[in-house]
């Protein structure tokens, strides 16, 4: 009974606690894999494989933009899917193994090969990884709308799922820097990069790269072995209540639905403008290694954002119910943007600056924790808007925009960090001069602040409030003769 109170569910009626748990477990595994690639593939490319930052910048930008453009196509494919498991759950059954294999392949190297081969190999394998991950990611998040149409229950299930997803992401982002730092210290004999004599730097640079290559490979193997079974739990333990067996729309017509969904387009625009607000996490691994002098410190950087984000995630259902998702988004992002600006102008080279930045990251975790739930909950609402307006329930195409936003953000952050390193003259695995350190800090903090503040602009035009969502759902359900849990009106027991 306690779980029903926590999750806002009713015994024997509609979505049940075991579904929320299964859905969240799948998210934990999914985000372990995502964290490994999103946070460390660039460091692997530059410091282990030896690719130039400028080349990695173009690789990441091109691949991510290509991958993002695949999202609406994948969304349309999901909406056209008809199977005995539904249209969303089948993808949690058939994609985990291929994703596990390609993740390990991405972290496999050929040190004796030419630079051209290494770059081509990295590009091709990264493209394939992105395509396979999209095939999983779009239906996974769309599944939340098929479990219940009650916006408050959705906020709860997405809050729980995002907390668990953050934990999965955090396990990897906390553990990998420690392993990488240990590998580096094993090569240098415990010396920091700036302590290595000038005549030994080239030898050490190559030795560190040689040690990192197998290290990253076995990290990838360990991550996928833990994460993959969790995805199957999500397939087994969830129920699609809103599943339509009507003939699917043609691909082109389904894509056009995006532009008929004004609330969704405003959320997408906000996401694009805010695409650099997490660049401090992307650049943090370089900041820790080359500005603070120890890769292990990236664990601390990651941890500082957790308390604010976790607290915000726990409060999200209450905040959205009391103040509305739109208002929570706007005011939290104004707060976060101002904190980041203050961090940048205080700087990091003094003890006070370091402490100020650490406190600032705790506070910045608040809008990020809220955002991780807000966008999913708001996009879920736009599924109802589209069904009310067009008579078509298109979870796939709508939630493809969430993954589109995420990939645009990853592309922008990766490109910003890599192009900054290229401009300032970064050389891997050696001590960096002050102007390179300053470039890393500018990219990581100042650009994040501007992006976070810019993201609120489209929300001033967002009119699809919680009251409007409840109204259109009531109208739509009346048309179909069902209630909020997807059951025919008058049904006393849950038939799902």
Secondary structure by P-SEA (a helix, b strand, c coil): caaaaaacccccccccaaaaaaaaaaaaaaaaaaaaaaccaaaaacccccccaaaaaaaaaaaaaaaaaaaaaaaaaaaacccccccccccccccaaaaaaaaaaaacccccccaaaaaaaaaaaaaaaaaaaaacaaaaaaccccccccaaaaaaaaaaaaaaaaaaaaaaaacaaaaaaaaaaaaacccccccccccaaaaaaaaaaaaaaaaaaaaaaaaaaacaaaaaaaaaccccccccccccccaaaaaacccccaaaaaaaaaaaaaccccccccaaaaaaacccccccaaaaaaaaacaaaaaaaaaaaaaaaaccaaaaaaaaaaaaaaaaaaaaaaccccaaaaaaaaaaaaaaaaaaaaaacaaaaaaaaaaaaaaaacccccccccaaaaaaaaaaaaaaaaaaaaaaaaaacccccccccaaaaaaaaaaacaaaaaaaaaaacccccccccaaaaaaaaaaaaaaacccccccccccccccc
